[in-house]
Amino acid sequence: MKPVKSFTPLALWVLRIMILLLVYSISFPIIFNMKPAFEIAFIFHLLFLIAGILLFIGGFLKKHTITLISSIALTTLSFYKILDIFTLNFSYLWLLYGFSFATALLFLSIGNKK
């Protein structure tokens, strides 16, 4: 059985949408519920949210620049968070950041493949 290559663009857009929803669901409540605006958690989640939005927007552009920059940011932030919350018991947050790390790494390697 051969893979269905025509599903690749659809799969990439589903990944972009899912990373946008993931970033929104993790970061949005933290950003808007924090009182002191310049704590490290606030800055982390603000950058995480912006990078997720830029990854989605980068899919509409012909050049790879925004996609690659946002992928680098998401990969770095996700890896930092994976190391920060790592325990021997894998929590759902560890898995969510692992998913965002893997997705960002995919977009870092392929860019805006059409």
C-alpha positions as CSV (number, residue, x, y, z in Angstrom):
1,M,0.0,0.0,0.0
2,K,1.4,3.4,-1.0
3,P,1.0,6.6,1.1
4,V,-1.5,9.2,0.0
5,K,0.8,12.2,-0.8
6,S,-2.1,14.4,-1.7
7,F,-3.0,14.6,2.0
8,T,0.3,16.3,2.9
9,P,-0.9,19.9,2.5
10,L,-4.1,19.1,4.5
11,A,-2.0,17.4,7.2
12,L,0.3,20.4,7.5
13,W,-2.6,22.8,7.9
14,V,-4.2,20.5,10.5
15,L,-0.9,20.6,12.4
16,R,-0.8,24.4,12.1
17,I,-4.4,24.7,13.4
18,M,-3.7,22.2,16.2
19,I,-0.6,24.0,17.3
20,L,-2.5,27.3,17.3
21,L,-5.2,25.8,19.4
22,L,-2.7,24.2,21.8
23,V,-0.8,27.4,22.3
24,Y,-4.0,29.3,22.8
25,S,-5.4,26.9,25.3
26,I,-2.2,26.7,27.3
27,S,-1.0,30.4,27.2
28,F,-4.1,32.5,26.9
29,P,-5.5,31.8,30.4
30,I,-2.1,32.3,32.0
31,I,-1.5,35.6,30.2
32,F,-4.9,37.1,31.1
33,N,-5.0,35.9,34.7
34,M,-1.6,37.1,35.8
35,K,-1.6,40.3,37.7
36,P,2.1,41.3,37.5
37,A,2.7,41.5,33.8
38,F,6.5,41.1,33.8
39,E,7.1,37.8,35.5
40,I,9.0,35.1,33.6
41,A,5.9,32.9,33.2
42,F,4.0,35.8,31.6
43,I,6.9,36.5,29.1
44,F,7.3,32.8,28.4
45,H,3.6,32.3,27.6
46,L,3.3,35.6,25.6
47,L,6.2,34.5,23.4
48,F,4.7,31.0,23.1
49,L,1.4,32.5,22.0
50,I,3.0,34.9,19.5
51,A,5.2,32.2,18.0
52,G,2.1,29.9,17.6
53,I,0.2,32.7,15.8
54,L,3.2,33.5,13.6
55,L,3.5,29.8,12.6
56,F,-0.1,29.8,11.5
57,I,0.3,33.1,9.6
58,G,3.5,31.9,8.0
59,G,1.5,29.2,6.2
60,F,-0.2,31.8,4.0
61,L,3.1,33.3,2.8
62,K,5.4,32.1,0.0
63,K,8.7,32.8,1.9
64,H,9.8,30.5,4.7
65,T,11.1,33.3,7.0
66,I,8.2,33.7,9.4
67,T,7.6,30.0,9.6
68,L,11.2,29.2,10.4
69,I,11.6,32.0,13.0
70,S,8.4,31.0,14.8
71,S,9.4,27.3,14.6
72,I,12.8,28.1,16.2
73,A,11.0,30.0,18.9
74,L,8.4,27.3,19.5
75,T,11.1,24.6,19.5
76,T,13.2,26.5,22.0
77,L,10.4,27.4,24.3
78,S,8.9,23.9,24.2
79,F,12.2,22.3,24.9
80,Y,12.8,24.7,27.8
81,K,9.3,23.8,29.2
82,I,9.9,20.1,28.8
83,L,13.1,20.3,30.8
84,D,11.4,22.6,33.4
85,I,8.5,20.3,34.1
86,F,10.3,17.0,33.6
87,T,9.6,14.3,36.2
88,L,9.6,10.5,35.9
89,N,5.8,10.7,35.9
90,F,4.8,12.0,32.5
91,S,2.0,14.5,32.9
92,Y,-0.3,15.8,30.2
93,L,1.5,19.1,30.1
94,W,4.8,17.3,29.4
95,L,3.1,15.5,26.5
96,L,1.5,18.7,25.2
97,Y,4.8,20.5,25.2
98,G,6.4,17.4,23.6
99,F,3.8,17.6,20.8
100,S,4.4,21.3,20.2
101,F,8.2,20.6,20.2
102,A,7.8,17.9,17.6
103,T,5.4,19.9,15.4
104,A,7.7,23.0,15.5
105,L,10.7,20.8,14.6
106,L,8.7,19.5,11.6
107,F,8.0,23.0,10.4
108,L,11.6,24.0,11.0
109,S,12.7,21.2,8.8
110,I,10.2,21.6,5.9
111,G,9.3,25.3,6.1
112,N,6.2,26.2,3.9
113,K,6.2,23.0,1.8
114,K,3.3,23.3,-0.6
